[in-house]
Amino acid sequence: MLGVVAVSWAAPLIRFAEAPSLAISAWRLTFAATPLLALALLRGRSELASLTARTWGWLVLSGLALALHFATWIASLQYTTVASSVALVTTQPVWVALFAWLVLSERVGPRGLAAIGLCLAGSVLIGARDFALGGQALWGDVLAVLGAILAAVYFVIGRRVREALSLGTYVGVVYSVAAVALMGSHLFVDTPLTGFTPRTWAVLAGLALVPQLIGHSLLNASLRHLSTPFVAVSTLGEPVLATLWAVPLLGEKPDWVQLVGGGMALVGVVLMAREEALRQPAPPDMVPAAD
């Protein structure tokens, strides 16, 4: 839950950054990756040395998916509202369920499928007005959905690799790959990386600290103990919280459509939580003794 709260601050903070979306993505990952990579090199050198070429390939693929996720989603916030962008990017459970079935053979029960359907319906309801408006708003929606698909790839790879890899090593490598990819992309696009106001630099540092270092790292930590669909569905609390933060900070007041959609997403989170509770084994002290 703490990870979801931390991640929900990303969209409102991004709106305060007076910088191109690609630069926001690059600096967010760079500021977050630097201390994590240093820690991984200091404390996880033996683990890094033992990684196979196959594992390195998965880590690089995960980092590239994360880089593309931020590049597309942060760009979407330039074209549509916080509520619509965050709601659509969190349709990722649908893609996670599909990819987890194809790659990890993780099945989703009837209650889980109902939760995913309810969350998806709520998210689509929140963003429905933008589809009707077309133009820039529609392009923002498309970018947000692309961000959802890429986030699903990132989640599924994390589930596969995190079973045998410590959190510090995983995020240190993956965040660094994403940062290098985003910084390197500026060699091919004509957007500035510097010259921003002090407030923008403070926002970039805040994005690295709260949504990235705290939020995403906690979500990655949970992947070792919880199923991929459950972690992904839990993040659907993000559009509700992000919409709430946007009211006092940005003056974006949700209407009844957004409120109903947010409520549907929250109900879906509760359903998926109950599904996960039924799938988890009971603790040792709760297992009845054999008479």
VEXLO-415139 format. One record per residue (C-alpha): residue number from 1; residue in one letter; y negated, z negated, x. Coordinates in steps of 0.1 Angstrom, whole numbers, padded with zeros to 4 digits, always signed. Example, Ala and Ser with C-alpha at 12.3 -4.5 7.8 and 13.67 -1.06 7.14 Angstrom:
<rs>
R   num   residuo      c2      c3      c1
R     1         a   +0045   -0078   +0123
R     2         s   +0011   -0071   +0137
</rs>
This chain:
<rs>
R   num   residuo      c2      c3      c1
R     1         m   +0000   +0000   +0000
R     2         l   -0024   -0009   +0028
R     3         g   -0018   +0026   +0043
R     4         v   -0027   +0043   +0010
R     5         v   -0059   +0022   +0007
R     6         a   -0069   +0032   +0043
R     7         v   -0062   +0069   +0038
R     8         s   -0082   +0069   +0005
R     9         w   -0114   +0064   +0025
R    10         a   -0110   +0098   +0043
R    11         a   -0126   +0121   +0017
R    12         p   -0157   +0100   +0010
R    13         l   -0163   +0095   +0047
R    14         i   -0159   +0132   +0054
R    15         r   -0187   +0140   +0029
R    16         f   -0211   +0119   +0051
R    17         a   -0202   +0139   +0083
R    18         e   -0228   +0166   +0089
R    19         a   -0204   +0188   +0109
R    20         p   -0181   +0218   +0104
R    21         s   -0148   +0210   +0088
R    22         l   -0128   +0222   +0119
R    23         a   -0149   +0199   +0142
R    24         i   -0143   +0170   +0119
R    25         s   -0106   +0175   +0120
R    26         a   -0106   +0179   +0158
R    27         w   -0126   +0148   +0166
R    28         r   -0108   +0127   +0140
R    29         l   -0074   +0135   +0157
R    30         t   -0088   +0133   +0193
R    31         f   -0104   +0098   +0188
R    32         a   -0072   +0086   +0172
R    33         a   -0048   +0102   +0196
R    34         t   -0064   +0090   +0229
R    35         p   -0056   +0053   +0227
R    36         l   -0022   +0060   +0211
R    37         l   -0011   +0085   +0238
R    38         a   -0023   +0060   +0265
R    39         l   -0002   +0033   +0249
R    40         a   +0028   +0056   +0246
R    41         l   +0026   +0065   +0283
R    42         l   +0023   +0029   +0293
R    43         r   +0050   +0014   +0271
R    44         g   +0072   +0043   +0262
R    45         r   +0077   +0062   +0294
R    46         s   +0115   +0057   +0294
R    47         e   +0117   +0068   +0258
R    48         l   +0096   +0099   +0265
R    49         a   +0117   +0108   +0295
R    50         s   +0149   +0106   +0274
R    51         l   +0137   +0130   +0247
R    52         t   +0157   +0162   +0243
R    53         a   +0142   +0197   +0241
R    54         r   +0151   +0197   +0204
R    55         t   +0132   +0165   +0197
R    56         w   +0102   +0178   +0216
R    57         g   +0103   +0209   +0194
R    58         w   +0103   +0188   +0163
R    59         l   +0074   +0167   +0176
R    60         v   +0053   +0198   +0184
R    61         l   +0061   +0213   +0150
R    62         s   +0051   +0181   +0133
R    63         g   +0018   +0180   +0153
R    64         l   +0010   +0216   +0144
R    65         a   +0017   +0209   +0107
R    66         l   -0006   +0179   +0108
R    67         a   -0034   +0199   +0125
R    68         l   -0032   +0226   +0099
R    69         h   -0030   +0200   +0071
R    70         f   -0063   +0185   +0082
R    71         a   -0079   +0219   +0089
R    72         t   -0072   +0232   +0054
R    73         w   -0078   +0200   +0034
R    74         i   -0110   +0189   +0051
R    75         a   -0123   +0225   +0045
R    76         s   -0115   +0222   +0008
R    77         l   -0140   +0193   +0005
R    78         q   -0168   +0218   +0013
R    79         y   -0160   +0237   -0019
R    80         t   -0148   +0212   -0045
R    81         t   -0152   +0176   -0055
R    82         v   -0135   +0146   -0039
R    83         a   -0115   +0139   -0070
R    84         s   -0102   +0175   -0074
R    85         s   -0095   +0180   -0036
R    86         v   -0077   +0147   -0031
R    87         a   -0057   +0151   -0064
R    88         l   -0044   +0185   -0054
R    89         v   -0036   +0177   -0018
R    90         t   -0015   +0148   -0031
R    91         t   +0008   +0172   -0050
R    92         q   +0028   +0170   -0017
R    93         p   +0057   +0150   -0033
R    94         v   +0068   +0182   -0051
R    95         w   +0070   +0200   -0018
R    96         v   +0084   +0169   +0000
R    97         a   +0112   +0167   -0026
R    98         l   +0120   +0204   -0020
R    99         f   +0119   +0202   +0018
R   100         a   +0138   +0169   +0020
R   101         w   +0165   +0184   -0002
R   102         l   +0167   +0215   +0020
R   103         v   +0164   +0198   +0054
R   104         l   +0175   +0162   +0050
R   105         s   +0199   +0164   +0020
R   106         e   +0179   +0136   +0003
R   107         r   +0185   +0137   -0034
R   108         v   +0160   +0126   -0060
R   109         g   +0174   +0108   -0091
R   110         p   +0163   +0115   -0127
R   111         r   +0137   +0087   -0126
R   112         g   +0123   +0100   -0093
R   113         l   +0121   +0135   -0108
R   114         a   +0102   +0121   -0138
R   115         a   +0079   +0103   -0114
R   116         i   +0071   +0134   -0094
R   117         g   +0065   +0154   -0126
R   118         l   +0042   +0128   -0140
R   119         c   +0023   +0125   -0107
R   120         l   +0020   +0163   -0105
R   121         a   +0008   +0165   -0141
R   122         g   -0019   +0139   -0134
R   123         s   -0030   +0156   -0102
R   124         v   -0033   +0190   -0119
R   125         l   -0052   +0175   -0148
R   126         i   -0077   +0160   -0125
R   127         g   -0083   +0194   -0108
R   128         a   -0080   +0215   -0140
R   129         r   -0117   +0221   -0144
R   130         d   -0120   +0236   -0110
R   131         f   -0094   +0262   -0118
R   132         a   -0115   +0272   -0148
R   133         l   -0147   +0274   -0128
R   134         g   -0133   +0299   -0102
R   135         g   -0153   +0310   -0072
R   136         q   -0159   +0284   -0045
R   137         a   -0142   +0256   -0065
R   138         l   -0111   +0277   -0069
R   139         w   -0110   +0284   -0031
R   140         g   -0113   +0247   -0025
R   141         d   -0083   +0241   -0047
R   142         v   -0062   +0267   -0029
R   143         l   -0071   +0251   +0005
R   144         a   -0061   +0217   -0009
R   145         v   -0027   +0229   -0021
R   146         l   -0021   +0245   +0013
R   147         g   -0029   +0211   +0028
R   148         a   -0003   +0195   +0005
R   149         i   +0024   +0219   +0016
R   150         l   +0016   +0213   +0053
R   151         a   +0015   +0175   +0047
R   152         a   +0050   +0178   +0032
R   153         v   +0063   +0195   +0063
R   154         y   +0047   +0167   +0084
R   155         f   +0063   +0140   +0063
R   156         v   +0098   +0156   +0063
R   157         i   +0098   +0161   +0101
R   158         g   +0086   +0125   +0105
R   159         r   +0115   +0113   +0085
R   160         r   +0139   +0132   +0106
R   161         v   +0125   +0122   +0140
R   162         r   +0115   +0086   +0132
R   163         e   +0151   +0075   +0127
R   164         a   +0156   +0075   +0165
R   165         l   +0121   +0072   +0178
R   166         s   +0096   +0043   +0180
R   167         l   +0064   +0045   +0160
R   168         g   +0041   +0043   +0190
R   169         t   +0058   +0071   +0208
R   170         y   +0060   +0093   +0177
R   171         v   +0023   +0090   +0166
R   172         g   +0011   +0091   +0202
R   173         v   +0028   +0125   +0208
R   174         v   +0022   +0140   +0173
R   175         y   -0014   +0130   +0170
R   176         s   -0020   +0144   +0206
R   177         v   -0004   +0177   +0197
R   178         a   -0025   +0180   +0166
R   179         a   -0057   +0171   +0185
R   180         v   -0050   +0197   +0213
R   181         a   -0043   +0224   +0187
R   182         l   -0075   +0217   +0168
R   183         m   -0097   +0215   +0199
R   184         g   -0081   +0246   +0212
R   185         s   -0088   +0265   +0180
R   186         h   -0125   +0263   +0189
R   187         l   -0118   +0289   +0216
R   188         f   -0113   +0314   +0188
R   189         v   -0139   +0304   +0162
R   190         d   -0177   +0301   +0165
R   191         t   -0183   +0265   +0154
R   192         p   -0199   +0237   +0174
R   193         l   -0181   +0207   +0187
R   194         t   -0212   +0187   +0197
R   195         g   -0249   +0182   +0188
R   196         f   -0242   +0160   +0158
R   197         t   -0264   +0131   +0146
R   198         p   -0255   +0095   +0155
R   199         r   -0244   +0089   +0119
R   200         t   -0220   +0118   +0120
R   201         w   -0204   +0105   +0153
R   202         a   -0201   +0070   +0136
R   203         v   -0183   +0087   +0106
R   204         l   -0160   +0106   +0129
R   205         a   -0151   +0073   +0147
R   206         g   -0145   +0056   +0113
R   207         l   -0122   +0085   +0102
R   208         a   -0102   +0080   +0134
R   209         l   -0099   +0042   +0130
R   210         v   -0094   +0037   +0092
R   211         p   -0076   +0067   +0076
R   212         q   -0059   +0079   +0108
R   213         l   -0050   +0050   +0131
R   214         i   -0044   +0025   +0102
R   215         g   -0035   +0047   +0072
R   216         h   -0014   +0074   +0086
R   217         s   +0003   +0052   +0112
R   218         l   +0013   +0027   +0085
R   219         l   +0027   +0056   +0064
R   220         n   +0047   +0068   +0094
R   221         a   +0060   +0033   +0100
R   222         s   +0073   +0032   +0064
R   223         l   +0093   +0064   +0069
R   224         r   +0118   +0044   +0090
R   225         h   +0126   +0021   +0060
R   226         l   +0118   +0041   +0029
R   227         s   +0128   +0075   +0016
R   228         t   +0105   +0105   +0023
R   229         p   +0099   +0112   -0014
R   230         f   +0089   +0076   -0021
R   231         v   +0064   +0075   +0008
R   232         a   +0049   +0107   -0004
R   233         v   +0047   +0097   -0040
R   234         s   +0031   +0064   -0030
R   235         t   +0002   +0084   -0014
R   236         l   -0006   +0096   -0050
R   237         g   -0026   +0064   -0053
R   238         e   -0051   +0080   -0029
R   239         p   -0068   +0103   -0055
R   240         v   -0074   +0073   -0078
R   241         l   -0089   +0052   -0050
R   242         a   -0109   +0080   -0035
R   243         t   -0124   +0088   -0068
R   244         l   -0134   +0052   -0073
R   245         w   -0151   +0051   -0038
R   246         a   -0169   +0083   -0046
R   247         v   -0187   +0068   -0076
R   248         p   -0210   +0044   -0057
R   249         l   -0211   +0063   -0024
R   250         l   -0215   +0099   -0036
R   251         g   -0225   +0096   -0072
R   252         e   -0195   +0116   -0084
R   253         k   -0186   +0099   -0117
R   254         p   -0151   +0108   -0130
R   255         d   -0149   +0119   -0166
R   256         w   -0121   +0111   -0191
R   257         v   -0099   +0140   -0178
R   258         q   -0100   +0125   -0143
R   259         l   -0094   +0090   -0155
R   260         v   -0064   +0101   -0176
R   261         g   -0050   +0121   -0147
R   262         g   -0054   +0091   -0123
R   263         g   -0036   +0068   -0147
R   264         m   -0007   +0093   -0150
R   265         a   -0005   +0094   -0111
R   266         l   -0004   +0056   -0109
R   267         v   +0024   +0054   -0135
R   268         g   +0044   +0079   -0115
R   269         v   +0039   +0057   -0084
R   270         v   +0054   +0027   -0103
R   271         l   +0084   +0048   -0115
R   272         m   +0091   +0060   -0080
R   273         a   +0088   +0025   -0066
R   274         r   +0115   +0013   -0091
R   275         e   +0137   +0043   -0082
R   276         e   +0134   +0033   -0045
R   277         a   +0142   -0004   -0053
R   278         l   +0174   +0007   -0070
R   279         r   +0185   +0028   -0040
R   280         q   +0178   +0002   -0013
R   281         p   +0207   -0021   -0004
R   282         a   +0203   -0058   -0012
R   283         p   +0194   -0082   +0016
R   284         p   +0223   -0101   +0032
R   285         d   +0214   -0133   +0015
R   286         m   +0213   -0116   -0019
R   287         v   +0248   -0100   -0017
R   288         p   +0273   -0121   -0037
R   289         a   +0301   -0136   -0016
R   290         a   +0336   -0123   -0021
R   291         d   +0357   -0150   -0038
</rs>
